[in-house]
Amino acid sequence: MATETALGIDVGGSGIKGAVVDMSSGEFVGERIRIPTPTGFAPDEIILVIAQVIKELNHNGPVGIGFPAVVRSGVVATPPTALAYPGWVGVDLAAEISRRVGAGAGPVSVVNDADAAGTAEVMLGAGKGRAGTVVVLTLGTGIGSATFVDGKLLPNTEFGRLYLGEPQTAEHMASDRVRKEHDLSWKQWAQRLERLLQHLELLVAPDLIVIGGGVSKKSAKYLPRITTRVEVVPAQMLNHAGIVGAAASSI
């Protein structure tokens, strides 16, 4: 039987990454490509880079793209990332990419990037085989979230945009970008993150919270400082999560 593969692309604030994924194992088939994200995050520039990644990987099959915004049926519905880049609302990203790459690639799907990363964690990572409600948080430029009930995704949850009694949203208080920009100690940052986790306990009573994003590799520095009733664990898929989950969304 031929191995089922799909091309996954993860659109991030600093880089746009792509690889062909073996969907039975989550392993990359061949090379992983990374192109720096254009600084203005303008639609035309981002679309050109995504199309370039697809063409360089030369994959004739399904293409899945994880994008940092609410996405409905391939159309961008909110400004992307915590920085709220303009000009994106209403862009049919799936159709634009299909038009740019032509018939060489397969069908194109676009999903929220945190939903993509969460899908990978539930399929193959820290949430695999877990029943009940699982929330995956991706901590980076902003805070993305993905929510699953018995393995089924509730699309486009945006828990990073919660207000926790402050004039700023959670992602403007507790993202990894904020930790770095304000030179917060791990203790100071953990206190901010804990407020979000405790609020999520009240809202959705999750059975498991998975902390993803690059900061998951440093979980020993902050998770022991967090006290919650719910189990909180670091993600396992790390840098592969966005690509693998995006590829899975295209199948």
N, C-alpha and C positions, 0 to 999 in steps of 0.2 A: 504494500500500500504506500502511495506517495505521501511524504510528509506535508502536512498543511502548514503553509507559511503566510505571513502577512507583514506588510511594512508598517512600522510604527514611528511616529514623529512626535517629539515632545517640544513644544514651543515655550521657551523660558525667557526670563528677563535678560539673561546674559548670553545664552546660546540656544540654537535650534538644532536638536539632535535627532538622528534617525538611524534605524537599522531594520533589517529583515529578521523576523522572529519565527522560530520554530514553535508553533502554538501548543505542541504536546509537552514541551519541556520549559518553555520560556527563555530558552537560550538564543543568543544571536547567531544568525547564519551569515558568516562573512563579517565585513568591517562595520564599525559604527562611525557615522559621519557627524561632525559638529562644526557648525558655522556660527560665528559671533552674531548675536542679535543686533540689527540696526538700532542705533541709540534712540532715534525718535519714535520707534515702534509704529511707523506709519503703515497703513494697510498695504499699499502697493509694494513697499520695500519688504515687508514680512512675507507677502504672497510670493514674491520673486525668490526669496531664500528657500521657502518651503518647496517650491517647484524645482529649485536647483538640487535640493537634497533628494527628492524623488528621482530626478533624472540621473543623478550620479549613482544611486543605488540600483537603478535599472531593473526594478522588480515588476514583473507582469502579474499582478494580483491585487488583492484588496489593500487599501491604504487607510490607516486610521491616524487621526491627528488629535493630540491633546492640546487644548488652547485655554489660556488663563482668563476665562470669562464664562458667564452663563451662555450656553449654546442650546438652541432648539432647532431640531431638524436641519442641522448644518449651518444655521444662521446665528451670528453673534448678537446676543440680546442685551449685553451690558458692556460698559467700558472695561477693557482688560486690565488686570492686576491692581494692586493697591495704589498704583500711581495714576490710575484712571486716564489712560491714553485716549485722546479724542479720535473721532472719525470712524469708529468701528461698529457702532450700533446699527444693525440692519444689513451688515455685510454678509452675503451668502458665501461663506468661506469655502464650503464644500464645492459649490458650483464654480467658484473662481479658480480653485485649484484644479478641478477637472478640466476646465477650459484651458488652463496654462499648460498642463502636461499632455493633453490630447488623449488619443485612444491607446497609447502605449502602456499606461498604468491601468489598474483595475478600478472598481468603484471606490469613491472617496467618502469617508465619514469623518465627522468632527464632533468631539465631545469636550466637556470641561476637563481641564488638565488634572484636577484633583480627583475627579471621578475615574479618570484613566489610571492614575497611580493607585487609587483605592482598589480598583478592579484587579490589578496585579497582586496586591497584598492579599485579597480575599481568595484569588485563584491559587496562588503559589507561595504566599508569604505568611506574615504573622497572623492573618485572619483566616487562613485556610482551615476548613472544617469546623469553624466556630458558628454555632447557632445563635439565634437572638439578634440583638441590635449591635452592629459593629460600626464605630465611627473612626474614619481615618482622617487625620489632620496633616496637611503638608505645610511645613514652616519654612518660608523662604522670603522672597520680596514681600509677599503678603502671607495670609493664612488661607489655604484652601481646605475644603472638607468634602468627604464622601461618606454617605450613610447607606448601610446595607441592613436588610432585615431577612434573616435566614438565607443570606447569600444573594438576595435580589437588591439591586441598586435603586435608591430613591434619587433621581437625577437633580443636579444643580442646587444642592444645599449650599448655603453661603454662611457658615458659622463664623468665619473670620470677620464678617460685617456686623456682628452683634455689638450692641452698645452695653457696656457693663457698668453703668452708673457714671461714665465719663463722657466728655464731649467727643472723644475719639472712639473709633471702632476697635474691636479686639486686635485686628491685624496692624493697626497703627500703634498699639500698645505692646504687643507681644510677638511680633514676627521676628524672624532671625535677622532681617535687615535692621529693625529697630534696635535689637540687642547690640549689633555692631556699631551702628551710627551713634548711639548714646553711650557706648563703652560700658554697658551694664555688666556687672559681675554675674556669674552663673546663679548665685543666690538671688540677686535682684530680679533677674529675668525669670527664674523659676517661680517666684512669687506672682509675677504677672501672668505667666502661663497657667498657674494653678487656679487663678480666678476664672479663666475661660473654662477649664476642665470642670470645675465645680458647678459653673453655670450650665454646662452641657448635661451634667448629672440631673439637674432639676428639670431641664427641658425635655430630654428624650430618654433618660434612664438607660444609658447604653450598658451592654454587658462587657464590652471591650472597647478601649480607645487605643488606636495605633498612631504613634507619632512618626511621621515621615518627613521628607525633605532632607537636605544635606546635614542638618543638625542632628538627625537621628544617629549618625555615626558617633556623636559625643554624648549619648544618652546617660552615661555614667556620671556626667558632671551635673546633671539637673534632675533626672527622674527620682533619685533617692531623696531629693528635697521636697517632692510633691506628695501631698497626702490627699487621697481621694478614696471613696468607697469602691469605685469601679477599678478594674484592672487596667493599668496603663503600660504599654510595652512599646519598644522601638520597632520601626519597620525593618523588614528583612531584605526587601528587594533593592533598597538604596537607589543608586543612580539608574538602575534598569527599570524601575517601576513605571515611569511615565511612558517610556517607549513600549514596554510589554503590554501595559493596559490599553494604550492607544491602538496597538495592533489587534488586541482582543476585541475592541469595540467594533472593528470592521468586519468581523466574521459573522 
